Amino acid sequence: MKKSLLSLVALLGLTAGAMAQAPSFDVPKEQKNIRKSSTTYVLKDKTLTPSRRAESYSAWYNFTGAYEENELLGQTLSGFVSFIQPDTNLCMVYADGTKSKVGFHILGTSFDPKDSAFLGKNEVLTRFNPYTVDSLAFTQFYIRLVDQVNVGGNMVDVVDTVYIQYYDITGIKVGGYTLQSNPGVAYSYATPAVDKLSYKSLINSAAIKTDTLLLTKAYADSLILENGTPKSFIGRGIQIPVDLKTKSTNGADGTTNLFAFSVMYKPMIKAALGDTGLAYNGSTWTKKYNMYGVRLGSLDGHDQSITSKNKINNMFVTNFQVRYGQTLFGFLKSYLPGTVFGNTIFFPSFLHITTPNLSNKNIVAGLSGVQVYPNPVASNSAADVVFDLTAPSAVKAVVTDLNGRVVSTSASVNCIAGQNSVSVSTAGLSKGIYMVTVESNLGRMSSKLTVN
């Protein structure tokens, strides 16, 4: 459905408000002319070293690719470069002569591995699967038009800066909105904490880690010119070791293991109000500036409507009006989720994560060897969950769907040290894949259950 008139509801503490009109997001054709180099930069010359323990599961997660395959049925999002500026000073001049401000100050994405869009491409986690973010990767475009600047009578090399901030649920706010055309349904999204963002520095104090990238000439990508006019951009991948653990997933709230990151660019040479960053119509540049952007994706007329708080993957941006103490939508303040645009925008980033409890090996002292028999199991029957304990404990088995919703819970059973089993019912369960989690005071462990 087209997001035209929206109204906001309060979900998990977000202040309610009214959105009169959804913002449009029309991608200029000039910014769609991109390609990617095979070169990948690795921050600080570090390589990805995820956990390789036998009982662990590690993989790359790319929500955009999974979403295209599982939600859009093979449709491909339109890729384009979106430039970032800390102030709304720089403008782009397009081929038809129109002039537009470079408006986004911050770009980022909220990540949730419980999303069923990953089914078939990656393991779908539940709220009981804690994980570590090993590494982040995305495509960057660093257009370097100025290499040196005069400082105090001396020419010095220009070094631009990118800040990447990371958030767990302690710094993430989950909210939602309703459509006037469908007032009974709330659509969810997540962004970094609004009240922790400094409008002056654009740094969010709720971040649990901040990486600083110093951009020199070695990081520069190629801007392809034809008769002095930009024609295309070559982006290069960047891979950044992260090594951050999500918060505990023991609670019933399906948002506790959310993760997010944001990207913000600060050039050494600041633009003056009204200056031109790039001119696609052959205009003469009075000054030249270095520019930084990332690859985004969108699909005209497509809405990503997130109806569950148990799976929230959305991009977010800050709108240019924020820099002057103004906002496009006062109740959203600094962060605008990509799901509220007329055509949803995505940040096709990659996260490598490791989770320690997708196998049947001993990962928590005292509990090991969780297996389900029979598996697959028929609907409206029962399955035995077998496991080993190193000490006596009360145990129950919780069955959840791939969105982390509890669909069945066994009675609590007092078990002995050694091998034990509890029975779980599949009554009323539809065909599909579920997770069975054995819970005890010695720990918890999960295993897959397929219902036929």
Secondary structure, DSSP 8 states (H G I E B T S, - for coil): ----SEEEE--TT----EESS-------GGGG-EEEEEEEEEGGG--------TT-EEEEE-HHHHHHHHTSTT---EEEEEEE-SSTT-EEE-TTS-EEE---SEEEEEE-TT-GGGTTTS----TT---EEEEEEEEEEEE----EEEETTEEEE--EEEEEEEE-GGGEEEEEEEETTEEEEEEEEEEE-GGGB-TTT--BTT-SEEEEEEE-GGG-B-EEEETTEEEEEEEEEEEEEEEEE-----SS-TTTT-EEEEEEEE-SS---TT-EEEETT----SS---EEEEEEEE-TT-------TT---EEEE--GGGGGT--SSTTTTT-EEGGGSSS-EE---EEEEEES-SSSS--BTTEEEEEEESSSB-TTSEEEEEEEESS-EEEEEEEE-TTS-EEEE---EEE-SEEEEEEEE-TT--SEEEEEEEEETTEEEEEEEEE-
